Amino acid sequence: MNKSTKRIVPLTALALLLIAMAPVVNASTLTVNLNPKTGLAKIDSVSTTKIVFTYPAGSMTAKYLKNVSSSINLKGSFDNTASGVKEYQGSLDQEDHDISVKNMSVSYDYTAKGNATALTINKMTDITAWVYGVFGVANGSVHAYLGWRSYVIRGVMPFTLEDHSVDINLVGSTMQDTFASNGVAAGFLLHSFGGWSIWNRPTLNYSALNSPLSTWAKNYNPVTNTTTFSKTVSGQYTYTSSLDLNGQKYSLSAVSDPSGQVTVAGYANASGDTLTIMAPPFYLTQAFIVGGTVVAALVAVGIFLLAKTRYSRTKVSASTTLPA
């Protein structure tokens, strides 16, 4: 091992140590659309993990990381026999509710870019899944249970995307992709951090959205006859860390603002994490009918006045005699 290689090992260890100390980092959106007629729920989830590691310009770390540049963009569609789909379904299952995944599409986008002072890693996972087992009938009313929405994928979520075997979940897998071209860094990572929690940190994590649906903002749209519940958690996973090594400063920062939205066809009320779908209250339908009647009346008056104005103009024009 030459002198330069000996120096990069502790600096790489520093970078990985900072990342290993970080909490779960994800900027995520979760959208659930419920259709009582088909009995299916469509889950659209986008999870973005961003890690920014800064280092002094001219340092040995900068020398080895400033030219790092890699990217991956892969897609695939799967039925419920795929191992990754089974892992996903396992995270949705509840004690008293059997949620089953019908099929799923996955898009995985990863980029790593280094410059003279920072290495930025962005990992985006976009999942669209169709699930059933959400709805039930009790006391003559249709209910939808949504306790599973704040799911967390705890382990590896493997897929074969365009002939590439990829784990789309754990931070450790992402870091392996980043340092794959650096044998020293990869070896140090595997040797020193294989048993650390860095390997088990999930990026598909919606636990910040676990407050009861009854506490989410609610909006009913009588035009589309849909009810929407929404919530945003600002800065839930903000994280910064810095370290001074022999007078050189290093830092790691990340931020996440997860948001969630649940939309159901029809009017619904929430009790905890259960939605009850029912006829909309009388005052909402009456307000919509009255509002529609008023609008229709105003439109009719406008059309009448416009027609009357045009008729008057035509009559005046027809009775006008031009001078000889």
Secondary structure, DSSP 4 states (H G I P E B T S, - for coil): --HHHHHHHHHHHHHHHHHHHS----EEEEEEEEETTTTEEEEEEEEEEEEEEE--TTSHHHHHHTT-EEEEEEEEEEETTSHHHHHHHHHH-BTTB--EEEEEEEEEEEEEEE-SSEEEEEEEEEEEEEEE--EEEETTEEEEE-GGGS-B--S--EEEETTEEEE-SBHHHHHHHHTTT-HHHHHHHHHHHTTSGGGG-BS-B-GGG-S-GGGSEEEEETTTTEEEEEEE-TTTT-EEEEEEETTEEEEEEE----EEEEEEESEEEEETTEEEEEPPPHHHHHHHHHHHHHHHHHHHHHHHHHHHHHHHHHHHHHT-----
